Amino acid sequence: MLLLPCYVLWFVSVVPALSTMADLELVSVEKIWDDAPHNAFTDLLHRRDRWYCTFRESNGHVGGDGRVRVLESIDGRTWGPVALIAEEGIDLRDPKLSITPDGRLMIVAGGSVYRGTKTLMGRQPRVMFSEDGRQWTTPKRVLDEGEWLWRVTWHEGKAYGASYSTGPGDGGDWGLKLFASADGLNYDHVTRLDVPGRPNETTLRFLPDGEMIALVRREEGNGMAWIGTSRAPYREWTWKPTEHRIGGPNFLRLPDGSLWAAGRSYPGGPKTVLARMTPGSYEPALILPSGGDTSYPGLVWHDGLLWISYYSSHEGKSAIYLAKVKVPLVP
């Protein structure tokens, strides 16, 4: 396997907290990739003693024919490229990793059409599968034209994801819909998620009792993110607004049952932050080294640390970073 030399690694003992979470410790941050003109929109996964980080490579944040890069690492320190997925005339965006029930790697990505401009002319989600992280199936279209299935989470043999689009019945606004699939390719509509304010990027997770939690980005109204909860069959939802705008939202449940989220924070200039989350609240607690064009984190709990992939342009170029954070668990 081709492995790239590690970039400079620096350590920070404690980063000032944004709230009372002063016991959070940023153990390390490492730049792991910056080869393309614009490197962004990450996700992170650990499977079979190997790490995978995926993201989009292109010439800029919007426009162009973005490609999906996959990096692999054995130890989480030295990373090498193992796949580059492209589709002619399509901007593959926001790749998200998951593991199917039969153990394969799966990527969900947006497939946008710009035709040499910065004006969106069409889009449809793509999915790809791999046994080894290196050889991937040809991107296959799922759902309908105009949809954006932003991430899927597997639960009891089904992939659940929220897709947003503007279509009939949406009143000219973005409609947010919950879908489920047994194979990652064929999706059934579960319900419409009644979130106002042009809802879009959404991460879904499950509690041990099967309750689903959604963290939803919103663009209009006051722009504050919403958190939703639902129990099977996930057609009835309870929603609570947060007091924060979030870009590229992601969250994870840790072994002690606590929820930790990450995404873009806006006050004082864009930053990527780690936040304490509950089914009804989101409170930023730690700023990661970041700024400018930034966010879209991947989250993995491994060996007692929270590993966070994200991108940022605070050093002058949009690059991919990997942070490790010590989060004290409550007995």
Secondary structure, DSSP 8 states (H G I E B T S, - for coil): --------EE--S---BSSS-TT-EEEEEEEEE--SSEEEEEEEEEETTEEEEEEEEESSSSSS--EEEEEEESSSSS-EEEEEE--TT-EEEEEEEEE-TTS-EEEEEEEEE-TTSSS--EE--EEEEESSSSS----EE-S-TT-EEEEEEEETTEEEEEEEE--TTSTTS-EEEEEEESSSSSEEEEEEE---S-EEEEEEEE-TTS-EEEEEEE-STT---EEEEE-TT--S-EEEE-SS--EEEEEEE-TTS-EEEEEEE-TTS-EEEEEEEETTEEEEEEE-S--SS-EEEEEEEETTEEEEEEEE-TTSS-EEEEEEEE-----
